[in-house]
Amino acid sequence: MNKEEMKAWESTRSKGMLKYILINGLLAWGLPMFIAIAFMNKPFAEGITSKAAIVHCVVWPLAGLVFGAITWYISQFRYKKAAKSLNQTNT
């Protein structure tokens, strides 16, 4: 992670983990996957209360939240590692 990426992550991080997970996980990944898979698998063909539709409505939002949480922690790890190496080179 370079200095520009660190500054960008600091800005993102200051907005909070919950906001990051909701926007980058749920809205930016979970929702597009929900829509894409809905067109490919047609889970609503048997109605909105069918088992496939209910599973679809639960799985993709949860997957988006998990994706957001994982990317948050990966970014945090990369940031802390870069900050530590930057501090070691400055001292």
Jmol script that loads the backbone (N, CA, C; Angstrom):
load data "model"
ATOM      1  N   MET A   1       0.863  -1.172   0.000  1.00  0.00           N
ATOM      2  CA  MET A   1       0.000   0.000   0.000  1.00  0.00           C
ATOM      3  C   MET A   1       0.908   1.232   0.000  1.00  0.00           C
ATOM      4  N   ASN A   2       0.718   2.095  -0.997  1.00  0.00           N
ATOM      5  CA  ASN A   2       1.537   3.310  -1.066  1.00  0.00           C
ATOM      6  C   ASN A   2       0.872   4.443  -0.266  1.00  0.00           C
ATOM      7  N   LYS A   3       1.523   5.595  -0.232  1.00  0.00           N
ATOM      8  CA  LYS A   3       1.024   6.705   0.592  1.00  0.00           C
ATOM      9  C   LYS A   3      -0.337   7.202   0.131  1.00  0.00           C
ATOM     10  N   GLU A   4      -0.568   7.222  -1.181  1.00  0.00           N
ATOM     11  CA  GLU A   4      -1.870   7.663  -1.693  1.00  0.00           C
ATOM     12  C   GLU A   4      -2.975   6.706  -1.270  1.00  0.00           C
ATOM     13  N   GLU A   5      -2.697   5.417  -1.366  1.00  0.00           N
ATOM     14  CA  GLU A   5      -3.672   4.414  -0.933  1.00  0.00           C
ATOM     15  C   GLU A   5      -3.921   4.509   0.569  1.00  0.00           C
ATOM     16  N   MET A   6      -2.870   4.799   1.324  1.00  0.00           N
ATOM     17  CA  MET A   6      -3.026   4.944   2.772  1.00  0.00           C
ATOM     18  C   MET A   6      -3.927   6.134   3.104  1.00  0.00           C
ATOM     19  N   LYS A   7      -3.718   7.252   2.413  1.00  0.00           N
ATOM     20  CA  LYS A   7      -4.562   8.430   2.651  1.00  0.00           C
ATOM     21  C   LYS A   7      -6.017   8.158   2.269  1.00  0.00           C
ATOM     22  N   ALA A   8      -6.210   7.462   1.155  1.00  0.00           N
ATOM     23  CA  ALA A   8      -7.567   7.117   0.727  1.00  0.00           C
ATOM     24  C   ALA A   8      -8.229   6.204   1.755  1.00  0.00           C
ATOM     25  N   TRP A   9      -7.473   5.224   2.268  1.00  0.00           N
ATOM     26  CA  TRP A   9      -8.040   4.317   3.260  1.00  0.00           C
ATOM     27  C   TRP A   9      -8.331   5.058   4.568  1.00  0.00           C
ATOM     28  N   GLU A  10      -7.470   5.993   4.957  1.00  0.00           N
ATOM     29  CA  GLU A  10      -7.724   6.793   6.161  1.00  0.00           C
ATOM     30  C   GLU A  10      -9.036   7.551   6.038  1.00  0.00           C
ATOM     31  N   SER A  11      -9.276   8.102   4.858  1.00  0.00           N
ATOM     32  CA  SER A  11     -10.532   8.822   4.619  1.00  0.00           C
ATOM     33  C   SER A  11     -11.729   7.877   4.701  1.00  0.00           C
ATOM     34  N   THR A  12     -11.606   6.729   4.066  1.00  0.00           N
ATOM     35  CA  THR A  12     -12.679   5.731   4.092  1.00  0.00           C
ATOM     36  C   THR A  12     -12.891   5.216   5.507  1.00  0.00           C
ATOM     37  N   ARG A  13     -11.814   4.930   6.181  1.00  0.00           N
ATOM     38  CA  ARG A  13     -11.868   4.379   7.535  1.00  0.00           C
ATOM     39  C   ARG A  13     -12.513   5.351   8.516  1.00  0.00           C
ATOM     40  N   SER A  14     -12.293   6.654   8.307  1.00  0.00           N
ATOM     41  CA  SER A  14     -12.859   7.660   9.217  1.00  0.00           C
ATOM     42  C   SER A  14     -14.391   7.694   9.154  1.00  0.00           C
ATOM     43  N   LYS A  15     -14.955   7.190   8.067  1.00  0.00           N
ATOM     44  CA  LYS A  15     -16.419   7.168   7.923  1.00  0.00           C
ATOM     45  C   LYS A  15     -17.049   6.002   8.683  1.00  0.00           C
ATOM     46  N   GLY A  16     -16.238   5.037   9.064  1.00  0.00           N
ATOM     47  CA  GLY A  16     -16.717   3.947   9.893  1.00  0.00           C
ATOM     48  C   GLY A  16     -16.894   2.634   9.155  1.00  0.00           C
ATOM     49  N   MET A  17     -16.752   1.564   9.937  1.00  0.00           N
ATOM     50  CA  MET A  17     -16.845   0.218   9.388  1.00  0.00           C
ATOM     51  C   MET A  17     -18.253  -0.096   8.902  1.00  0.00           C
ATOM     52  N   LEU A  18     -19.265   0.273   9.668  1.00  0.00           N
ATOM     53  CA  LEU A  18     -20.645  -0.047   9.289  1.00  0.00           C
ATOM     54  C   LEU A  18     -21.010   0.573   7.944  1.00  0.00           C
ATOM     55  N   LYS A  19     -20.670   1.844   7.771  1.00  0.00           N
ATOM     56  CA  LYS A  19     -20.966   2.514   6.505  1.00  0.00           C
ATOM     57  C   LYS A  19     -20.217   1.846   5.350  1.00  0.00           C
ATOM     58  N   TYR A  20     -18.970   1.477   5.583  1.00  0.00           N
ATOM     59  CA  TYR A  20     -18.174   0.802   4.560  1.00  0.00           C
ATOM     60  C   TYR A  20     -18.822  -0.519   4.158  1.00  0.00           C
ATOM     61  N   ILE A  21     -19.198  -1.304   5.153  1.00  0.00           N
ATOM     62  CA  ILE A  21     -19.789  -2.618   4.865  1.00  0.00           C
ATOM     63  C   ILE A  21     -21.118  -2.455   4.132  1.00  0.00           C
ATOM     64  N   LEU A  22     -21.939  -1.514   4.551  1.00  0.00           N
ATOM     65  CA  LEU A  22     -23.232  -1.319   3.897  1.00  0.00           C
ATOM     66  C   LEU A  22     -23.087  -0.839   2.453  1.00  0.00           C
ATOM     67  N   ILE A  23     -22.181   0.101   2.235  1.00  0.00           N
ATOM     68  CA  ILE A  23     -22.029   0.660   0.882  1.00  0.00           C
ATOM     69  C   ILE A  23     -21.218  -0.269  -0.020  1.00  0.00           C
ATOM     70  N   ASN A  24     -20.027  -0.667   0.426  1.00  0.00           N
ATOM     71  CA  ASN A  24     -19.141  -1.465  -0.431  1.00  0.00           C
ATOM     72  C   ASN A  24     -19.509  -2.942  -0.463  1.00  0.00           C
ATOM     73  N   GLY A  25     -20.109  -3.431   0.594  1.00  0.00           N
ATOM     74  CA  GLY A  25     -20.491  -4.833   0.626  1.00  0.00           C
ATOM     75  C   GLY A  25     -21.908  -5.057   0.134  1.00  0.00           C
ATOM     76  N   LEU A  26     -22.858  -4.466   0.835  1.00  0.00           N
ATOM     77  CA  LEU A  26     -24.262  -4.709   0.523  1.00  0.00           C
ATOM     78  C   LEU A  26     -24.696  -4.061  -0.786  1.00  0.00           C
ATOM     79  N   LEU A  27     -24.441  -2.765  -0.931  1.00  0.00           N
ATOM     80  CA  LEU A  27     -24.920  -2.062  -2.123  1.00  0.00           C
ATOM     81  C   LEU A  27     -24.045  -2.279  -3.363  1.00  0.00           C
ATOM     82  N   ALA A  28     -22.732  -2.265  -3.185  1.00  0.00           N
ATOM     83  CA  ALA A  28     -21.843  -2.355  -4.351  1.00  0.00           C
ATOM     84  C   ALA A  28     -21.565  -3.789  -4.793  1.00  0.00           C
ATOM     85  N   TRP A  29     -21.799  -4.771  -3.921  1.00  0.00           N
ATOM     86  CA  TRP A  29     -21.540  -6.159  -4.316  1.00  0.00           C
ATOM     87  C   TRP A  29     -22.782  -7.032  -4.155  1.00  0.00           C
ATOM     88  N   GLY A  30     -23.432  -6.972  -3.003  1.00  0.00           N
ATOM     89  CA  GLY A  30     -24.594  -7.821  -2.747  1.00  0.00           C
ATOM     90  C   GLY A  30     -25.763  -7.532  -3.670  1.00  0.00           C
ATOM     91  N   LEU A  31     -26.090  -6.273  -3.863  1.00  0.00           N
ATOM     92  CA  LEU A  31     -27.218  -5.900  -4.725  1.00  0.00           C
ATOM     93  C   LEU A  31     -26.977  -6.263  -6.190  1.00  0.00           C
ATOM     94  N   PRO A  32     -25.820  -5.942  -6.774  1.00  0.00           N
ATOM     95  CA  PRO A  32     -25.582  -6.369  -8.160  1.00  0.00           C
ATOM     96  C   PRO A  32     -25.618  -7.891  -8.327  1.00  0.00           C
ATOM     97  N   MET A  33     -25.088  -8.612  -7.354  1.00  0.00           N
ATOM     98  CA  MET A  33     -25.126 -10.075  -7.425  1.00  0.00           C
ATOM     99  C   MET A  33     -26.567 -10.570  -7.321  1.00  0.00           C
ATOM    100  N   PHE A  34     -27.345  -9.950  -6.462  1.00  0.00           N
ATOM    101  CA  PHE A  34     -28.761 -10.289  -6.314  1.00  0.00           C
ATOM    102  C   PHE A  34     -29.479 -10.147  -7.649  1.00  0.00           C
ATOM    103  N   ILE A  35     -29.242  -9.028  -8.317  1.00  0.00           N
ATOM    104  CA  ILE A  35     -29.896  -8.752  -9.601  1.00  0.00           C
ATOM    105  C   ILE A  35     -29.374  -9.686 -10.693  1.00  0.00           C
ATOM    106  N   ALA A  36     -28.055  -9.854 -10.778  1.00  0.00           N
ATOM    107  CA  ALA A  36     -27.469 -10.703 -11.826  1.00  0.00           C
ATOM    108  C   ALA A  36     -27.941 -12.148 -11.699  1.00  0.00           C
ATOM    109  N   ILE A  37     -27.915 -12.679 -10.507  1.00  0.00           N
ATOM    110  CA  ILE A  37     -28.323 -14.064 -10.304  1.00  0.00           C
ATOM    111  C   ILE A  37     -29.827 -14.213 -10.512  1.00  0.00           C
ATOM    112  N   ALA A  38     -30.586 -13.180 -10.203  1.00  0.00           N
ATOM    113  CA  ALA A  38     -32.037 -13.234 -10.430  1.00  0.00           C
ATOM    114  C   ALA A  38     -32.338 -13.380 -11.918  1.00  0.00           C
ATOM    115  N   PHE A  39     -31.559 -12.722 -12.764  1.00  0.00           N
ATOM    116  CA  PHE A  39     -31.768 -12.848 -14.209  1.00  0.00           C
ATOM    117  C   PHE A  39     -31.295 -14.200 -14.735  1.00  0.00           C
ATOM    118  N   MET A  40     -30.233 -14.731 -14.141  1.00  0.00           N
ATOM    119  CA  MET A  40     -29.686 -15.994 -14.633  1.00  0.00           C
ATOM    120  C   MET A  40     -30.474 -17.209 -14.136  1.00  0.00           C
ATOM    121  N   ASN A  41     -30.824 -17.231 -12.861  1.00  0.00           N
ATOM    122  CA  ASN A  41     -31.473 -18.410 -12.287  1.00  0.00           C
ATOM    123  C   ASN A  41     -32.994 -18.317 -12.190  1.00  0.00           C
ATOM    124  N   LYS A  42     -33.532 -17.137 -12.327  1.00  0.00           N
ATOM    125  CA  LYS A  42     -34.975 -16.892 -12.251  1.00  0.00           C
ATOM    126  C   LYS A  42     -35.611 -17.505 -10.991  1.00  0.00           C
ATOM    127  N   PRO A  43     -35.141 -17.095  -9.793  1.00  0.00           N
ATOM    128  CA  PRO A  43     -35.684 -17.670  -8.565  1.00  0.00           C
ATOM    129  C   PRO A  43     -37.130 -17.238  -8.287  1.00  0.00           C
ATOM    130  N   PHE A  44     -37.587 -16.180  -8.947  1.00  0.00           N
ATOM    131  CA  PHE A  44     -38.937 -15.679  -8.701  1.00  0.00           C
ATOM    132  C   PHE A  44     -39.963 -16.236  -9.681  1.00  0.00           C
ATOM    133  N   ALA A  45     -39.566 -17.200 -10.500  1.00  0.00           N
ATOM    134  CA  ALA A  45     -40.464 -17.768 -11.506  1.00  0.00           C
ATOM    135  C   ALA A  45     -41.679 -18.438 -10.873  1.00  0.00           C
ATOM    136  N   GLU A  46     -41.503 -19.013  -9.699  1.00  0.00           N
ATOM    137  CA  GLU A  46     -42.605 -19.693  -9.023  1.00  0.00           C
ATOM    138  C   GLU A  46     -43.299 -18.799  -8.000  1.00  0.00           C
ATOM    139  N   GLY A  47     -42.978 -17.543  -7.997  1.00  0.00           N
ATOM    140  CA  GLY A  47     -43.579 -16.596  -7.059  1.00  0.00           C
ATOM    141  C   GLY A  47     -42.575 -16.113  -6.042  1.00  0.00           C
ATOM    142  N   ILE A  48     -42.904 -14.980  -5.442  1.00  0.00           N
ATOM    143  CA  ILE A  48     -41.968 -14.356  -4.511  1.00  0.00           C
ATOM    144  C   ILE A  48     -41.856 -15.123  -3.197  1.00  0.00           C
ATOM    145  N   THR A  49     -42.823 -15.976  -2.893  1.00  0.00           N
ATOM    146  CA  THR A  49     -42.768 -16.739  -1.645  1.00  0.00           C
ATOM    147  C   THR A  49     -42.235 -18.160  -1.838  1.00  0.00           C
ATOM    148  N   SER A  50     -41.738 -18.463  -3.027  1.00  0.00           N
ATOM    149  CA  SER A  50     -41.171 -19.791  -3.256  1.00  0.00           C
ATOM    150  C   SER A  50     -39.868 -19.933  -2.467  1.00  0.00           C
ATOM    151  N   LYS A  51     -39.475 -21.162  -2.240  1.00  0.00           N
ATOM    152  CA  LYS A  51     -38.252 -21.433  -1.482  1.00  0.00           C
ATOM    153  C   LYS A  51     -37.035 -20.806  -2.160  1.00  0.00           C
ATOM    154  N   ALA A  52     -36.948 -20.933  -3.469  1.00  0.00           N
ATOM    155  CA  ALA A  52     -35.811 -20.375  -4.205  1.00  0.00           C
ATOM    156  C   ALA A  52     -35.747 -18.855  -4.057  1.00  0.00           C
ATOM    157  N   ALA A  53     -36.900 -18.195  -4.100  1.00  0.00           N
ATOM    158  CA  ALA A  53     -36.938 -16.737  -3.977  1.00  0.00           C
ATOM    159  C   ALA A  53     -36.521 -16.297  -2.578  1.00  0.00           C
ATOM    160  N   ILE A  54     -36.999 -17.004  -1.580  1.00  0.00           N
ATOM    161  CA  ILE A  54     -36.660 -16.644  -0.199  1.00  0.00           C
ATOM    162  C   ILE A  54     -35.170 -16.851   0.055  1.00  0.00           C
ATOM    163  N   VAL A  55     -34.638 -17.962  -0.406  1.00  0.00           N
ATOM    164  CA  VAL A  55     -33.200 -18.228  -0.253  1.00  0.00           C
ATOM    165  C   VAL A  55     -32.403 -17.142  -0.972  1.00  0.00           C
ATOM    166  N   HIS A  56     -32.814 -16.790  -2.177  1.00  0.00           N
ATOM    167  CA  HIS A  56     -32.150 -15.752  -2.964  1.00  0.00           C
ATOM    168  C   HIS A  56     -32.161 -14.414  -2.216  1.00  0.00           C
ATOM    169  N   CYS A  57     -33.280 -14.085  -1.609  1.00  0.00           N
ATOM    170  CA  CYS A  57     -33.419 -12.813  -0.892  1.00  0.00           C
ATOM    171  C   CYS A  57     -32.619 -12.773   0.403  1.00  0.00           C
ATOM    172  N   VAL A  58     -32.258 -13.925   0.918  1.00  0.00           N
ATOM    173  CA  VAL A  58     -31.466 -13.984   2.149  1.00  0.00           C
ATOM    174  C   VAL A  58     -29.974 -14.109   1.838  1.00  0.00           C
ATOM    175  N   VAL A  59     -29.638 -14.968   0.896  1.00  0.00           N
ATOM    176  CA  VAL A  59     -28.236 -15.290   0.636  1.00  0.00           C
ATOM    177  C   VAL A  59     -27.450 -14.088   0.120  1.00  0.00           C
ATOM    178  N   TRP A  60     -27.938 -13.401  -0.891  1.00  0.00           N
ATOM    179  CA  TRP A  60     -27.117 -12.351  -1.512  1.00  0.00           C
ATOM    180  C   TRP A  60     -26.921 -11.126  -0.630  1.00  0.00           C
ATOM    181  N   PRO A  61     -27.912 -10.661   0.106  1.00  0.00           N
ATOM    182  CA  PRO A  61     -27.611  -9.570   1.045  1.00  0.00           C
ATOM    183  C   PRO A  61     -26.610  -9.994   2.129  1.00  0.00           C
ATOM    184  N   LEU A  62     -26.763 -11.214   2.659  1.00  0.00           N
ATOM    185  CA  LEU A  62     -25.805 -11.691   3.659  1.00  0.00           C
ATOM    186  C   LEU A  62     -24.410 -11.834   3.055  1.00  0.00           C
ATOM    187  N   ALA A  63     -24.327 -12.349   1.843  1.00  0.00           N
ATOM    188  CA  ALA A  63     -23.032 -12.478   1.170  1.00  0.00           C
ATOM    189  C   ALA A  63     -22.400 -11.102   0.969  1.00  0.00           C
ATOM    190  N   GLY A  64     -23.205 -10.105   0.657  1.00  0.00           N
ATOM    191  CA  GLY A  64     -22.690  -8.747   0.506  1.00  0.00           C
ATOM    192  C   GLY A  64     -22.133  -8.200   1.810  1.00  0.00           C
ATOM    193  N   LEU A  65     -22.817  -8.473   2.907  1.00  0.00           N
ATOM    194  CA  LEU A  65     -22.328  -8.024   4.213  1.00  0.00           C
ATOM    195  C   LEU A  65     -21.021  -8.727   4.570  1.00  0.00           C
ATOM    196  N   VAL A  66     -20.942 -10.014   4.308  1.00  0.00           N
ATOM    197  CA  VAL A  66     -19.713 -10.771   4.580  1.00  0.00           C
ATOM    198  C   VAL A  66     -18.578 -10.255   3.695  1.00  0.00           C
ATOM    199  N   PHE A  67     -18.870 -10.026   2.417  1.00  0.00           N
ATOM    200  CA  PHE A  67     -17.865  -9.497   1.499  1.00  0.00           C
ATOM    201  C   PHE A  67     -17.348  -8.143   1.996  1.00  0.00           C
ATOM    202  N   GLY A  68     -18.251  -7.268   2.419  1.00  0.00           N
ATOM    203  CA  GLY A  68     -17.845  -5.963   2.938  1.00  0.00           C
ATOM    204  C   GLY A  68     -16.982  -6.080   4.178  1.00  0.00           C
ATOM    205  N   ALA A  69     -17.343  -6.983   5.085  1.00  0.00           N
ATOM    206  CA  ALA A  69     -16.564  -7.171   6.308  1.00  0.00           C
ATOM    207  C   ALA A  69     -15.176  -7.718   5.987  1.00  0.00           C
ATOM    208  N   ILE A  70     -15.110  -8.675   5.088  1.00  0.00           N
ATOM    209  CA  ILE A  70     -13.810  -9.255   4.720  1.00  0.00           C
ATOM    210  C   ILE A  70     -12.909  -8.210   4.073  1.00  0.00           C
ATOM    211  N   THR A  71     -13.458  -7.434   3.146  1.00  0.00           N
ATOM    212  CA  THR A  71     -12.625  -6.413   2.487  1.00  0.00           C
ATOM    213  C   THR A  71     -12.213  -5.324   3.475  1.00  0.00           C
ATOM    214  N   TRP A  72     -13.056  -5.011   4.473  1.00  0.00           N
ATOM    215  CA  TRP A  72     -12.689  -4.050   5.515  1.00  0.00           C
ATOM    216  C   TRP A  72     -11.463  -4.555   6.272  1.00  0.00           C
ATOM    217  N   TYR A  73     -11.533  -5.800   6.735  1.00  0.00           N
ATOM    218  CA  TYR A  73     -10.433  -6.343   7.526  1.00  0.00           C
ATOM    219  C   TYR A  73      -9.161  -6.528   6.703  1.00  0.00           C
ATOM    220  N   ILE A  74      -9.292  -6.875   5.443  1.00  0.00           N
ATOM    221  CA  ILE A  74      -8.113  -6.977   4.574  1.00  0.00           C
ATOM    222  C   ILE A  74      -7.476  -5.599   4.394  1.00  0.00           C
ATOM    223  N   SER A  75      -8.299  -4.593   4.172  1.00  0.00           N
ATOM    224  CA  SER A  75      -7.776  -3.230   4.006  1.00  0.00           C
ATOM    225  C   SER A  75      -7.125  -2.731   5.289  1.00  0.00           C
ATOM    226  N   GLN A  76      -7.729  -3.041   6.433  1.00  0.00           N
ATOM    227  CA  GLN A  76      -7.153  -2.660   7.714  1.00  0.00           C
ATOM    228  C   GLN A  76      -5.787  -3.325   7.902  1.00  0.00           C
ATOM    229  N   PHE A  77      -5.712  -4.610   7.589  1.00  0.00           N
ATOM    230  CA  PHE A  77      -4.451  -5.351   7.717  1.00  0.00           C
ATOM    231  C   PHE A  77      -3.376  -4.727   6.833  1.00  0.00           C
ATOM    232  N   ARG A  78      -3.730  -4.450   5.585  1.00  0.00           N
ATOM    233  CA  ARG A  78      -2.765  -3.853   4.648  1.00  0.00           C
ATOM    234  C   ARG A  78      -2.321  -2.471   5.127  1.00  0.00           C
ATOM    235  N   TYR A  79      -3.267  -1.689   5.649  1.00  0.00           N
ATOM    236  CA  TYR A  79      -2.959  -0.339   6.136  1.00  0.00           C
ATOM    237  C   TYR A  79      -2.001  -0.407   7.325  1.00  0.00           C
ATOM    238  N   LYS A  80      -2.320  -1.264   8.292  1.00  0.00           N
ATOM    239  CA  LYS A  80      -1.474  -1.376   9.483  1.00  0.00           C
ATOM    240  C   LYS A  80      -0.077  -1.876   9.124  1.00  0.00           C
ATOM    241  N   LYS A  81       0.002  -2.819   8.203  1.00  0.00           N
ATOM    242  CA  LYS A  81       1.289  -3.340   7.757  1.00  0.00           C
ATOM    243  C   LYS A  81       2.104  -2.239   7.077  1.00  0.00           C
ATOM    244  N   ALA A  82       1.451  -1.455   6.225  1.00  0.00           N
ATOM    245  CA  ALA A  82       2.140  -0.364   5.530  1.00  0.00           C
ATOM    246  C   ALA A  82       2.560   0.729   6.512  1.00  0.00           C
ATOM    247  N   ALA A  83       1.699   1.036   7.475  1.00  0.00           N
ATOM    248  CA  ALA A  83       2.034   2.060   8.464  1.00  0.00           C
ATOM    249  C   ALA A  83       3.214   1.625   9.319  1.00  0.00           C
ATOM    250  N   LYS A  84       3.235   0.351   9.677  1.00  0.00           N
ATOM    251  CA  LYS A  84       4.337  -0.174  10.482  1.00  0.00           C
ATOM    252  C   LYS A  84       5.652  -0.104   9.707  1.00  0.00           C
ATOM    253  N   SER A  85       5.635  -0.503   8.441  1.00  0.00           N
ATOM    254  CA  SER A  85       6.867  -0.456   7.648  1.00  0.00           C
ATOM    255  C   SER A  85       7.293   0.983   7.379  1.00  0.00           C
ATOM    256  N   LEU A  86       6.337   1.887   7.238  1.00  0.00           N
ATOM    257  CA  LEU A  86       6.649   3.299   7.035  1.00  0.00           C
ATOM    258  C   LEU A  86       7.297   3.889   8.293  1.00  0.00           C
ATOM    259  N   ASN A  87       6.786   3.509   9.467  1.00  0.00           N
ATOM    260  CA  ASN A  87       7.368   3.981  10.714  1.00  0.00           C
ATOM    261  C   ASN A  87       8.777   3.431  10.919  1.00  0.00           C
ATOM    262  N   GLN A  88       9.000   2.200  10.493  1.00  0.00           N
ATOM    263  CA  GLN A  88      10.324   1.600  10.658  1.00  0.00           C
ATOM    264  C   GLN A  88      11.342   2.252   9.726  1.00  0.00           C
ATOM    265  N   THR A  89      10.902   2.656   8.548  1.00  0.00           N
ATOM    266  CA  THR A  89      11.851   3.299   7.619  1.00  0.00           C
ATOM    267  C   THR A  89      12.140   4.737   8.032  1.00  0.00           C
ATOM    268  N   ASN A  90      11.212   5.372   8.768  1.00  0.00           N
ATOM    269  CA  ASN A  90      11.409   6.746   9.203  1.00  0.00           C
ATOM    270  C   ASN A  90      12.279   6.844  10.458  1.00  0.00           C
ATOM    271  N   THR A  91      12.394   5.765  11.202  1.00  0.00           N
ATOM    272  CA  THR A  91      13.186   5.820  12.436  1.00  0.00           C
ATOM    273  C   THR A  91      14.567   5.284  12.246  1.00  0.00           C
TER     274      THR A  91
END
end "model"
wireframe off; spacefill off
backbone 0.3
color backbone group
